[in-house]
Amino acid sequence: MTARVALYFAPAPTHPLWIAGCDWLGRDPGSGAIGRVGPHRDDPRRYGFHATLKPPFALRDGTTRTQLTDALSRFVDERAAFAMPRLAVARLGDFIALRPVGRDATSPGQPLRELADDCVRLFDEFRRPPSPTETARRLAAGLDEQQRGNVDRWGYPHVFGHWRFHMTLTDSLADDRLRAELLADATRRFADALAAPLRCDGVALFVEDEPGADFRLLRRFDFAR
């Protein structure tokens, strides 16, 4: 059984957005608390409330979780916190997610984009290459040439220029009426939390202990400044 780890953005545990996100999904991946389980959010509940910086990966043979946490400690010692862009409940394909307002928040040169790019690149030495089956599954998803190259080099298509900051709130929703209802519900539920100032002040290490298990928040690594 192979565990996987992932590097995520997750609001501070006392921030209203973290509280609202865990309440919406019905699970706190940090404390393990289980709440009311709402419909049409099974996948995001399993992964925990977050935005992906480096997608889930198994550790490369010869590396350990301790080596990874040591590298993360050095990484955050060299970084400073920054203000997050304003987020809003929005549609993302057939999903509902929290997305930045405006087009420039995650463009090259912006601190959020730089953080994601650095996480993908600098921690790739710890990533075990995907199996042929996993690679074939990702390549079968109708990707463009650059995304296929990302799969080959980084194990995942949606990195660097194809990365989009999002905090997923629902499963894929094929029904337009249902999607509209959940969009309205989430907009109401997150209104107060999204009005609170938000900073990116660290990187969260999540772990999936075995295939199919819920991801849990193993540790937050706070930026030094």
Contacts in CASP RR format, 6 or more apart in sequence:
PFRMAT RR
TARGET T0000
AUTHOR 0000-0000-0000
METHOD contacts of the structure
MODEL  1
MTARVALYFAPAPTHPLWIAGCDWLGRDPGSGAIGRVGPHRDDPRRYGFH
ATLKPPFALRDGTTRTQLTDALSRFVDERAAFAMPRLAVARLGDFIALRP
VGRDATSPGQPLRELADDCVRLFDEFRRPPSPTETARRLAAGLDEQQRGN
VDRWGYPHVFGHWRFHMTLTDSLADDRLRAELLADATRRFADALAAPLRC
DGVALFVEDEPGADFRLLRRFDFAR
1 210 0 8 1.000
1 211 0 8 1.000
2 58 0 8 1.000
2 210 0 8 1.000
2 211 0 8 1.000
3 58 0 8 1.000
3 59 0 8 1.000
3 207 0 8 1.000
3 208 0 8 1.000
3 209 0 8 1.000
3 210 0 8 1.000
4 56 0 8 1.000
4 57 0 8 1.000
4 58 0 8 1.000
4 207 0 8 1.000
4 208 0 8 1.000
5 56 0 8 1.000
5 57 0 8 1.000
5 58 0 8 1.000
5 59 0 8 1.000
5 65 0 8 1.000
5 68 0 8 1.000
5 205 0 8 1.000
5 206 0 8 1.000
5 207 0 8 1.000
5 208 0 8 1.000
5 218 0 8 1.000
6 50 0 8 1.000
6 52 0 8 1.000
6 54 0 8 1.000
6 55 0 8 1.000
6 56 0 8 1.000
6 57 0 8 1.000
6 205 0 8 1.000
6 206 0 8 1.000
6 207 0 8 1.000
6 208 0 8 1.000
6 215 0 8 1.000
7 52 0 8 1.000
7 53 0 8 1.000
7 54 0 8 1.000
7 72 0 8 1.000
7 119 0 8 1.000
7 123 0 8 1.000
7 203 0 8 1.000
7 204 0 8 1.000
7 205 0 8 1.000
7 206 0 8 1.000
8 50 0 8 1.000
8 51 0 8 1.000
8 52 0 8 1.000
8 53 0 8 1.000
8 203 0 8 1.000
8 204 0 8 1.000
8 205 0 8 1.000
8 206 0 8 1.000
9 50 0 8 1.000
9 51 0 8 1.000
9 52 0 8 1.000
9 53 0 8 1.000
9 115 0 8 1.000
9 165 0 8 1.000
9 200 0 8 1.000
9 202 0 8 1.000
9 203 0 8 1.000
9 204 0 8 1.000
10 18 0 8 1.000
10 49 0 8 1.000
10 50 0 8 1.000
10 51 0 8 1.000
10 204 0 8 1.000
10 206 0 8 1.000
10 217 0 8 1.000
10 220 0 8 1.000
11 17 0 8 1.000
11 18 0 8 1.000
11 198 0 8 1.000
12 18 0 8 1.000
12 201 0 8 1.000
12 220 0 8 1.000
13 30 0 8 1.000
13 31 0 8 1.000
13 220 0 8 1.000
15 193 0 8 1.000
15 196 0 8 1.000
15 198 0 8 1.000
16 192 0 8 1.000
16 193 0 8 1.000
16 196 0 8 1.000
17 87 0 8 1.000
17 190 0 8 1.000
17 193 0 8 1.000
17 194 0 8 1.000
17 196 0 8 1.000
17 198 0 8 1.000
18 49 0 8 1.000
19 193 0 8 1.000
20 189 0 8 1.000
20 190 0 8 1.000
20 192 0 8 1.000
20 193 0 8 1.000
21 49 0 8 1.000
21 167 0 8 1.000
21 169 0 8 1.000
21 190 0 8 1.000
21 193 0 8 1.000
22 28 0 8 1.000
22 29 0 8 1.000
22 33 0 8 1.000
22 48 0 8 1.000
22 49 0 8 1.000
23 35 0 8 1.000
23 36 0 8 1.000
23 189 0 8 1.000
24 41 0 8 1.000
24 49 0 8 1.000
24 169 0 8 1.000
24 186 0 8 1.000
24 189 0 8 1.000
24 190 0 8 1.000
25 41 0 8 1.000
25 44 0 8 1.000
25 45 0 8 1.000
25 48 0 8 1.000
25 49 0 8 1.000
25 169 0 8 1.000
26 34 0 8 1.000
26 35 0 8 1.000
26 36 0 8 1.000
26 37 0 8 1.000
26 38 0 8 1.000
26 41 0 8 1.000
26 45 0 8 1.000
27 33 0 8 1.000
27 34 0 8 1.000
27 35 0 8 1.000
27 37 0 8 1.000
27 45 0 8 1.000
27 48 0 8 1.000
27 214 0 8 1.000
28 34 0 8 1.000
29 48 0 8 1.000
29 49 0 8 1.000
29 50 0 8 1.000
29 206 0 8 1.000
29 214 0 8 1.000
29 215 0 8 1.000
29 216 0 8 1.000
29 217 0 8 1.000
30 216 0 8 1.000
30 217 0 8 1.000
32 216 0 8 1.000
37 45 0 8 1.000
40 170 0 8 1.000
40 171 0 8 1.000
40 173 0 8 1.000
40 178 0 8 1.000
40 182 0 8 1.000
41 169 0 8 1.000
41 170 0 8 1.000
41 171 0 8 1.000
42 171 0 8 1.000
43 168 0 8 1.000
43 171 0 8 1.000
44 168 0 8 1.000
44 169 0 8 1.000
44 170 0 8 1.000
44 171 0 8 1.000
45 214 0 8 1.000
46 212 0 8 1.000
46 214 0 8 1.000
46 215 0 8 1.000
47 168 0 8 1.000
47 206 0 8 1.000
47 215 0 8 1.000
48 206 0 8 1.000
48 214 0 8 1.000
48 215 0 8 1.000
48 217 0 8 1.000
49 167 0 8 1.000
50 167 0 8 1.000
50 204 0 8 1.000
50 206 0 8 1.000
51 98 0 8 1.000
51 165 0 8 1.000
51 166 0 8 1.000
51 167 0 8 1.000
52 116 0 8 1.000
53 115 0 8 1.000
53 116 0 8 1.000
53 119 0 8 1.000
53 120 0 8 1.000
53 203 0 8 1.000
54 116 0 8 1.000
54 119 0 8 1.000
54 120 0 8 1.000
54 123 0 8 1.000
55 155 0 8 1.000
55 156 0 8 1.000
55 158 0 8 1.000
55 159 0 8 1.000
56 206 0 8 1.000
56 208 0 8 1.000
56 215 0 8 1.000
57 126 0 8 1.000
57 127 0 8 1.000
57 128 0 8 1.000
57 155 0 8 1.000
58 127 0 8 1.000
58 128 0 8 1.000
59 65 0 8 1.000
59 68 0 8 1.000
59 126 0 8 1.000
59 127 0 8 1.000
59 128 0 8 1.000
60 125 0 8 1.000
60 126 0 8 1.000
60 127 0 8 1.000
60 128 0 8 1.000
60 129 0 8 1.000
61 128 0 8 1.000
63 125 0 8 1.000
63 126 0 8 1.000
65 207 0 8 1.000
67 126 0 8 1.000
68 123 0 8 1.000
68 126 0 8 1.000
68 205 0 8 1.000
69 205 0 8 1.000
69 219 0 8 1.000
69 221 0 8 1.000
71 122 0 8 1.000
71 123 0 8 1.000
71 126 0 8 1.000
72 123 0 8 1.000
72 203 0 8 1.000
72 205 0 8 1.000
72 221 0 8 1.000
73 221 0 8 1.000
75 118 0 8 1.000
75 122 0 8 1.000
75 123 0 8 1.000
75 203 0 8 1.000
75 221 0 8 1.000
76 202 0 8 1.000
76 203 0 8 1.000
76 221 0 8 1.000
76 222 0 8 1.000
76 223 0 8 1.000
76 224 0 8 1.000
77 224 0 8 1.000
78 224 0 8 1.000
79 115 0 8 1.000
79 202 0 8 1.000
79 223 0 8 1.000
79 224 0 8 1.000
79 225 0 8 1.000
80 223 0 8 1.000
80 224 0 8 1.000
80 225 0 8 1.000
81 199 0 8 1.000
81 200 0 8 1.000
81 201 0 8 1.000
81 202 0 8 1.000
81 223 0 8 1.000
81 225 0 8 1.000
82 111 0 8 1.000
82 112 0 8 1.000
82 199 0 8 1.000
82 200 0 8 1.000
83 197 0 8 1.000
83 198 0 8 1.000
83 199 0 8 1.000
83 200 0 8 1.000
84 112 0 8 1.000
84 198 0 8 1.000
84 199 0 8 1.000
84 200 0 8 1.000
85 100 0 8 1.000
85 101 0 8 1.000
85 102 0 8 1.000
85 105 0 8 1.000
85 106 0 8 1.000
85 112 0 8 1.000
85 165 0 8 1.000
86 100 0 8 1.000
86 101 0 8 1.000
86 194 0 8 1.000
87 98 0 8 1.000
87 99 0 8 1.000
87 100 0 8 1.000
87 101 0 8 1.000
87 167 0 8 1.000
87 194 0 8 1.000
87 198 0 8 1.000
88 98 0 8 1.000
88 99 0 8 1.000
88 101 0 8 1.000
88 194 0 8 1.000
89 96 0 8 1.000
89 97 0 8 1.000
89 98 0 8 1.000
89 169 0 8 1.000
89 183 0 8 1.000
89 186 0 8 1.000
89 187 0 8 1.000
89 190 0 8 1.000
89 194 0 8 1.000
90 96 0 8 1.000
90 97 0 8 1.000
90 98 0 8 1.000
90 99 0 8 1.000
90 183 0 8 1.000
91 97 0 8 1.000
91 179 0 8 1.000
91 183 0 8 1.000
92 99 0 8 1.000
92 164 0 8 1.000
92 166 0 8 1.000
92 168 0 8 1.000
94 172 0 8 1.000
94 173 0 8 1.000
94 174 0 8 1.000
94 179 0 8 1.000
95 166 0 8 1.000
95 168 0 8 1.000
95 169 0 8 1.000
95 170 0 8 1.000
95 171 0 8 1.000
95 172 0 8 1.000
95 173 0 8 1.000
96 168 0 8 1.000
96 169 0 8 1.000
96 170 0 8 1.000
96 173 0 8 1.000
96 179 0 8 1.000
96 182 0 8 1.000
96 183 0 8 1.000
96 186 0 8 1.000
97 166 0 8 1.000
97 167 0 8 1.000
97 168 0 8 1.000
97 169 0 8 1.000
97 170 0 8 1.000
98 166 0 8 1.000
98 167 0 8 1.000
98 169 0 8 1.000
98 190 0 8 1.000
98 194 0 8 1.000
99 164 0 8 1.000
99 165 0 8 1.000
99 166 0 8 1.000
100 106 0 8 1.000
100 112 0 8 1.000
100 165 0 8 1.000
104 110 0 8 1.000
105 112 0 8 1.000
105 165 0 8 1.000
106 112 0 8 1.000
106 113 0 8 1.000
106 116 0 8 1.000
106 163 0 8 1.000
106 164 0 8 1.000
106 165 0 8 1.000
107 113 0 8 1.000
108 161 0 8 1.000
111 200 0 8 1.000
112 165 0 8 1.000
112 200 0 8 1.000
113 163 0 8 1.000
115 200 0 8 1.000
115 203 0 8 1.000
116 159 0 8 1.000
116 163 0 8 1.000
116 165 0 8 1.000
117 159 0 8 1.000
117 160 0 8 1.000
117 163 0 8 1.000
119 203 0 8 1.000
120 154 0 8 1.000
120 159 0 8 1.000
120 160 0 8 1.000
120 163 0 8 1.000
124 154 0 8 1.000
127 155 0 8 1.000
129 155 0 8 1.000
130 138 0 8 1.000
130 155 0 8 1.000
135 151 0 8 1.000
135 152 0 8 1.000
135 155 0 8 1.000
138 151 0 8 1.000
138 155 0 8 1.000
138 156 0 8 1.000
138 157 0 8 1.000
139 148 0 8 1.000
139 151 0 8 1.000
141 157 0 8 1.000
143 151 0 8 1.000
143 157 0 8 1.000
146 161 0 8 1.000
146 162 0 8 1.000
147 157 0 8 1.000
147 158 0 8 1.000
147 162 0 8 1.000
148 157 0 8 1.000
149 157 0 8 1.000
150 156 0 8 1.000
150 157 0 8 1.000
150 158 0 8 1.000
150 159 0 8 1.000
150 160 0 8 1.000
150 162 0 8 1.000
151 157 0 8 1.000
158 164 0 8 1.000
169 182 0 8 1.000
169 186 0 8 1.000
170 179 0 8 1.000
170 182 0 8 1.000
170 186 0 8 1.000
173 179 0 8 1.000
173 182 0 8 1.000
201 222 0 8 1.000
201 223 0 8 1.000
202 220 0 8 1.000
202 221 0 8 1.000
202 222 0 8 1.000
202 223 0 8 1.000
203 220 0 8 1.000
203 221 0 8 1.000
204 217 0 8 1.000
204 219 0 8 1.000
204 220 0 8 1.000
204 221 0 8 1.000
205 217 0 8 1.000
205 218 0 8 1.000
205 219 0 8 1.000
205 220 0 8 1.000
205 221 0 8 1.000
206 215 0 8 1.000
206 216 0 8 1.000
206 217 0 8 1.000
206 218 0 8 1.000
207 215 0 8 1.000
207 216 0 8 1.000
207 218 0 8 1.000
208 214 0 8 1.000
208 215 0 8 1.000
209 216 0 8 1.000
END
